Amino acid sequence: KLLIDGLSARGNVNHWMLNGGSWLFNLDYDKEILAKAIAHKADELPLIIELVIKDKKYVICHADYPFDEYEFGKPVDHQQVIWNRERISNSQNGIVKEIKGADTFIFGHTPAVKPLKFANQMYIDTGAVFCGNLTLI
């Protein structure tokens, strides 16, 4: 999202650059054009992914699902899905609430030393962007 916003007229290129965006400008011309085209296609991807595997419903979001009950296709605040850390902060402080409507929610965005699990939520960002480990499930 930082790349997509950084490349748009309305975006903040400095925010993207401070978060590792300089790699794009180290590419040769053809690869830079390809990377920009891929970024624009990525902007068309859903913010929330729902999977059903063996009768279990999994919901994947970057940072959070902004409601206490999940509903497929429900309009959401994009900024909450991408940036919100309130739920994980509350959980780390002992205020844990299950999100209804799915079996498991998988989030990233907030780096931790190891994957975390609170109620039916998994937090799998283990800091790969900061030379940490990449968590696969």
C-alpha positions in Angstrom: 0.0 0.0 0.0 2.9 2.4 0.7 4.3 1.7 -2.8 0.9 2.2 -4.4 0.2 5.4 -2.5 3.8 6.6 -3.0 3.4 6.4 -6.7 0.1 8.1 -6.8 -0.4 11.9 -7.1 -2.3 11.8 -3.7 0.3 9.6 -1.9 3.2 10.3 0.4 6.4 9.2 -1.3 8.4 10.2 1.7 6.5 7.8 3.9 7.1 5.0 1.5 10.8 5.8 1.1 11.3 5.9 4.9 9.8 2.4 5.0 12.2 0.8 2.5 10.9 2.2 -0.8 14.2 3.2 -2.3 14.7 -0.3 -3.8 12.4 0.7 -6.8 14.8 3.4 -7.9 17.8 0.9 -7.9 16.1 -1.2 -10.6 17.0 -0.9 -14.2 14.5 0.9 -16.4 12.6 -2.2 -17.7 12.3 -3.7 -14.2 11.1 -0.4 -12.7 8.4 -0.1 -15.3 7.3 -3.7 -14.6 7.4 -3.1 -10.8 5.1 -0.1 -11.2 2.7 -2.0 -13.4 2.5 -4.8 -10.9 2.0 -2.3 -8.1 -1.0 -0.8 -9.9 -2.4 -4.4 -10.4 -1.9 -5.0 -6.6 -4.1 -2.0 -5.9 -7.0 -4.0 -7.4 -6.6 -6.8 -4.9 -9.0 -7.2 -2.0 -8.1 -5.9 1.4 -9.7 -8.9 3.0 -9.4 -12.5 1.9 -11.7 -15.2 3.1 -10.8 -18.9 2.7 -12.8 -21.9 3.6 -10.7 -25.0 4.1 -12.2 -28.3 5.4 -15.2 -26.5 6.8 -13.1 -23.9 8.6 -13.4 -20.2 7.7 -10.2 -18.1 7.7 -10.1 -14.4 7.2 -6.8 -12.7 6.3 -6.3 -8.9 6.7 -3.1 -6.9 6.8 -3.6 -5.4 10.3 -7.1 -5.9 11.7 -10.7 -6.5 10.9 -12.4 -3.4 12.3 -15.5 -5.1 13.8 -16.3 -7.6 16.4 -18.3 -9.7 14.0 -17.1 -10.6 10.5 -19.4 -10.4 7.5 -18.2 -11.2 4.0 -18.4 -8.1 1.8 -19.3 -5.7 4.6 -17.9 -2.2 3.9 -14.9 -1.5 6.1 -12.6 1.5 6.8 -9.6 0.7 4.7 -7.3 2.6 7.0 -8.4 0.4 9.9 -7.7 -2.8 7.9 -4.3 -1.6 6.9 -3.0 0.3 10.0 -5.0 -0.5 13.1 -3.1 -1.9 16.1 -5.8 -1.4 18.8 -7.0 -5.0 18.9 -3.5 -6.5 19.3 -2.5 -3.9 21.8 -5.6 -4.6 23.9 -4.9 -8.4 23.6 -1.3 -7.9 24.8 -2.7 -6.0 27.7 -5.1 -8.8 28.7 -8.3 -7.5 27.0 -8.9 -10.3 24.6 -12.1 -10.6 22.5 -13.0 -13.2 19.9 -14.2 -11.9 16.5 -17.4 -13.7 15.5 -18.2 -14.9 12.0 -15.1 -17.0 11.2 -12.9 -19.6 12.9 -9.5 -17.9 12.5 -8.4 -14.4 11.7 -4.8 -13.9 10.4 -3.1 -10.5 10.8 0.3 -9.0 10.2 1.5 -5.4 10.4 2.7 -5.5 14.1 6.1 -7.2 14.3 6.6 -9.6 17.2 9.5 -11.9 18.1 7.3 -14.9 17.5 3.8 -15.4 16.1 1.1 -14.5 18.6 -2.4 -16.0 19.2 -5.2 -14.4 21.1 -8.7 -16.0 21.0 -9.3 -16.7 17.3 -6.7 -14.3 16.0 -3.2 -15.1 14.8 -0.6 -12.3 14.4 2.2 -13.6 12.2 4.4 -10.6 11.5 7.8 -11.6 12.9 9.7 -8.7 11.4 11.0 -10.1 8.1 11.2 -6.6 6.8 13.6 -5.8 9.6 15.8 -8.9 8.9 13.6 -11.0 11.2 12.0 -14.3 10.3 9.2 -14.8 7.8 6.3 -16.8 9.3 4.5 -19.3 7.2 1.3 -21.1 8.3 
